[in-house]
Amino acid sequence: MKLALHWKILIGMILGLLFGILMKNFQMVGAVTDWIKPFGTIFINLLKMIAVPLIVVSLITGLADLKDISKLSKLGGRTVALYLFTTVTAVSIGLVLANIVKPGSYINEVSRDTLLTSFNGDANAKIQLAESAKNQGPLQPLVDVVPENFFQALTDNASMLKVILFTILLGIGIILIDEKKSKPVVDFFKGLNEVILKIIDIIMLAAPIGVFALMAALMVEIPDFTTLGALAIYGLTVLFGLLIMTYIVYPTLLYSFAKVGPRRFFSAIAPAQLLAFSTSSSAATLPVTLERVTEHLGVDEEVTSFVLPLGATVNMDGTSLYQAVAAVFIAQAMGIHLDLTTQLMIVVTATLASIGSAAVPSAGMVMLVIVLGQAGIPEAGLALIFAIDRPLDMCRTVVNVTSDSAVCAIVGNSVGKLRSPDDLQERKF
């Protein structure tokens, strides 16, 4: 019996965790970081390598298939509206949970001082990055969307919005010119799209090994939590909020607006979720997300090629929820009271900050500095949450990818581009 991809990834993940714990107990951390971790890095680099070409090619072919600017307008409007709705919902859930649980009240003065001292350097590095972003002016994010040089933007995964903007313009140009003239261009990109999808299949053969290496490295590098027990309540609060988004909010939206059941949805995107957990990067997971949502969930490629790359760049529900809980946690730990107005502003700031978060590990930490500054919370408090940020980053990336997939299915259904399970079975045969 041939194992499905998500089972292979899950087995690799579990074996990696156990191997990492074993090697740490035998004090063989160097062996893992020198001889095992590089295979995980290579796997992530392979995914990142193919992510930008995939976005460009799939987005152009998807837009060309629309053949009508009005369809693009409808698709874009519904996508942005849904992304904003899920992000605001995530931030609101985070704030409600943080105010009910009050995780900051569980941290004593000794633990707080230990954390502030231990992770002060890491916190300062993130603060400096955020400060440089804030000093550029309020409209700088808008300026940053427009590339000076498209080919330069192609070389940087953090410049995905620039790539998407140029690609959309190219797709619109293809729609607007005579079909006979655009046909050679469209045929070229469609052929290239098939080649890239096959490359992804080849890369995914190494997924269990890559995930094994990543999890083993995580286990040997994670700090020993001796004086950090107070952070468990904060971590569980974030996780509970992420579980609500994943297993209540998205399934409810999917069934209400697309008639997609939870079993069908989660079985389709499970490999993408597991990969998101392993890599902590929506961008690295994007090639797999596109393949799973198109081929296994049944959303037409002209929808997935637009909605998913955009979502990987601007839709960060897990990050937004974490920022809300983290802001309240730090305020409570430092004895700062947040009134209703300040918390409402956290909703706005976290929503806008999530749009600016790069789809790479720990980018949300930089944007959290902006949220803290707006709320009048000392940015140095960032040091309180550094110790467990990595495992939480893995979990919130799963939510980011799940959100992108759910919105894609809803938008696809709204424009008549979501195939039924029967249609998917017919395509396989």
Secondary structure, DSSP 4 states (H G I P E B T S, - for coil): -PPPHHHHHHHHHHHHHHHHHHHHHTT-HHHHHHHTHHHHHHHHHHHHHHHHHHHHHHHHHHHHHH--HHHHHHHHHHHHHHHHHHHHHHHHHHHHHHHHH-GGGG--HHHHHHHHHHTHHHHHHHHHHHHHHHTT-TTHHHHHHS-S-HHHHHT-GGGHHHHHHHHHHHHHHHHHS-HHHHHHHHHHHHHHHHHHHHHHHHHHTTHHHHHHHHHHHHHHHSPP-SS-TTHHHHHHHHHHHHHHIIIIIHHHHHHHHH---HHHHHHHHHHHHHHHHHH--HHHHHHHHHHHIIIII-B-HHHHHHHHHHHHHH--HHHHHHHHHHHHHHHHHTT----HHHHHHHHHHHHHHHHH--SSTTHHHHHHHHHHHHHT--GGGGGGTGGGHHHHHHHHHHHHHHHHHHHHHHHHHHTT-B--HHHHHHHH-
